[in-house]
Amino acid sequence: MSARTSSESARYAVVTAPGAVEIRETAERLEPAADGVVVSITYCGVCGTDTHAYASGGLVPPSVFGHEWTGAIRAVGAEVTDFAVGDRVVACVGPACGHCAQCRLGNPDHCDTAFAEANGVTDDAPQWGGFATELAVSARRVMRVLDGLSQEQAALVEPTAVTFHAVKRARQPFGAIVVVQGAGPIGLLTAQHARHAGAGMVLVVEPSADRRATARALGFAEVHSPGSDFVARVGQVSGGLGADIVYECSGVAGLLQSSGELVRRGGRLALLGFPMVSSEVSYADWQMRELTVVGSLAYNHEDFLGAMRAIADGSVRTQELHTGTVGLDDLERILAELESGQSRHAKVLVDPRR
């Protein structure tokens, strides 16, 4: 039987046109599906995908506009036994389903069902995302917050899981010389996971002075501006070979070839940034140097637990990334600021009841 602690209708944000966000309100109170829950949203982080949705007029599924959310369960469906009203949860994807084509072939790490959940295209995907006071979602899509995490830390679990997944997939060797290209939230989280995974040296390259300062505040000594001096430094510390692994976190299409050129022969290029246009590379160069290219998008269910543990034990710090909190009515303004490329912010959280 469902239970609730509030009679409020939900307010939520949707993209209605390029550069336009509308705040709407439900006509009726949200009820959970039999296998679902209703979550009262505490915070939702603003992601680069959200700014793309804003600028493009909504060319992403509605539930993906605001996917970095955390909150408390307000109501549970009749079939839900793993969660109770009041549980603090974060957005995630479900475990491998066991019945999709990938699972049946023995590839549960690439479960089609979980991947569809991550991309907001399942039949039971919410009608809107976490830029809302409330959200009705399948119970597969939530994970209980570890004890000890603050509300603000919980709000950064989703991007921490993205980067945890990427570093895990890269199979970074102990003692590796690592380059992280881009010091936005994804780059700074990746750099911390790389350090936690036993990197011998982490070099961060970023054009923004503010973001370089944040990287230094997180304890990284090798923080550089792009350019020939940085390339020379990579050569110097690697004996002229190049980095063992480059994590490309900027998503700038034109940097793909130069990113590969920072990698030593036989090394790895891990792709986290998501450019919206095509990239060109030198096929022959990459082939001759036998580069291993590792793509990474989203996460698996278990990555969220690993991400929370890393935050809880201090291996990954999120407080330096949280640079501002706004209310739901200020969402359009902050999206415009972030899309301009001139914002001082790293990670902005939306408090829908502020």
PETADA-V53625 format. One record per backbone hydrogen bond with DSSP energy under -0.5 kcal/mol. NH is the residue of the N-H (numbers start at 0). CO is the residue of the C=O. Records with the same first field share a line. If there is no record, write none. Layout:
# PETADA-V53625
NH=CO, CO
This chain:
# PETADA-V53625
11=23
12=130
13=21
15=13, 19
16=19
18=53
19=16
21=13
23=11, 21
25=9
35=32
36=136
37=74
38=36, 134
39=71
40=38, 132
41=69
42=69
43=349
44=67
45=347
46=44
49=46
50=46
51=47
52=48
53=49
54=50
55=51
56=52
57=52
59=57
63=60
64=60, 61
65=63
67=44
68=66
69=42
70=88
71=39
72=86
73=37
74=37
76=35
78=33
79=33, 76
80=78
85=72
86=83
88=70
89=142
90=68
91=140
103=99
104=100
105=102
106=101
109=106
110=107
114=110
115=111
116=112
117=113
118=114
119=116
120=115
124=121
128=61, 64
129=65
130=64
131=129
132=10
134=38
136=36, 134
138=34
140=137
141=138
142=89
144=87
148=145
153=149
154=150
155=151, 152
156=153
159=155
160=156
161=157
162=158
163=159
164=160
165=161
166=162
167=163
168=164
169=165
170=166, 167
171=166
174=197
175=172
177=175, 200
178=244
179=202
180=178, 246
181=179, 204
187=183
188=184
189=185
190=186
191=187
192=188
193=189
194=190
195=191
196=192
197=194
198=193
199=175
200=175
202=177, 200
203=201, 221
204=179
205=223
211=207
212=208
213=209
214=210
215=211
216=212
217=213
218=215
219=214
220=218
221=201
222=220
223=203
230=226
231=227
232=228
233=229
234=230
235=231
236=232
237=233
238=235
239=234
240=237
242=261
243=176
244=176
245=267
246=178
247=245, 269
248=180, 246
252=250
254=251
255=252
258=254
259=255
260=256
261=257, 258
262=259
263=242
265=288
266=263
267=243
268=291
269=245, 267
270=293
271=247, 269
272=247
274=272
282=280
285=281
286=282
287=283
288=284
289=286
290=285
291=266
292=290
293=268, 291
294=292
295=270
302=299
303=299, 300
304=300
305=301
306=302
307=303
308=304
309=305
310=306
311=307
312=308
313=310
314=309
315=309
320=317
321=317
322=320, 346
323=346
325=348
327=350
329=326
330=327
333=329
334=330
335=331
336=332
337=333
338=334
339=335
340=336, 337
341=336
346=320
347=345
348=323
349=43
350=325, 348
351=349
353=350
